[in-house]
Amino acid sequence: MKTSQDNATQRQEFGRRLRELRRDKNWTLAEVAERSGLAISTISKAERGLIALTYDRLAQLADGLGTDLAAFFGDSGETFTPGSFAVARRGEFKRQETENYVYEMLFPDLWNKGMRPMMGSLKARAFVDFDEFVRHPGQEFLIVMDGAVTVFAEGRDPVHLQAGDSIYFDSAIGHLYASDGDRDARILVVCVPG
């Protein structure tokens, strides 16, 4: 089980990589904010390891910096090319923990993937645990591995999923996932960038 110290270390490492990527381009926080659409304060807090970013903000930041999302989790990686074949063993992932989600980014050393697979845990128990809907370009697939999940989608009725159930949707629609019950749910999510 990860401790708050582990989470702080993960956030600081992420912040170091983000600052390094920004400085490699000789860009200011304001320039990254303009290109990504994120607030300067959000980028600054992420660089200082004070906050962890949700997937939608990670994707915005990667697009704004003109880099692969995997660059936030490692200094280098191999580019996925036609004919490539990769295996991820249990425990081979990069962790990103937010207030409501624990993301386990699979194949973090494989860049330019056509899809972004991640396992994770849902800590949120209800829609009210969130400040706002998550939305990002592309398509999204979710399957519940353990527990039960409610998927909230903007303008739609909540969808309740049990272990083995799945959903596929346009991820530009505002959406949130929350665990049903008294324990974290385990999920597999695959995002296809738009």
Secondary structure as UniProt FT lines:
FT   HELIX           4..24
FT   TURN            25..26
FT   HELIX           29..36
FT   HELIX           40..47
FT   TURN            48..49
FT   HELIX           55..65
FT   HELIX           69..72
FT   STRAND          78..79
FT   TURN            82..83
FT   TURN            90..91
FT   STRAND          93..97
FT   STRAND          101..106
FT   TURN            108..109
FT   STRAND          110..111
FT   STRAND          116..122
FT   HELIX           127..129
FT   STRAND          138..146
FT   STRAND          148..153
FT   TURN            154..155
FT   STRAND          159..162
FT   TURN            163..164
FT   STRAND          166..170
FT   TURN            171..172
FT   STRAND          175..180
FT   STRAND          185..193
//
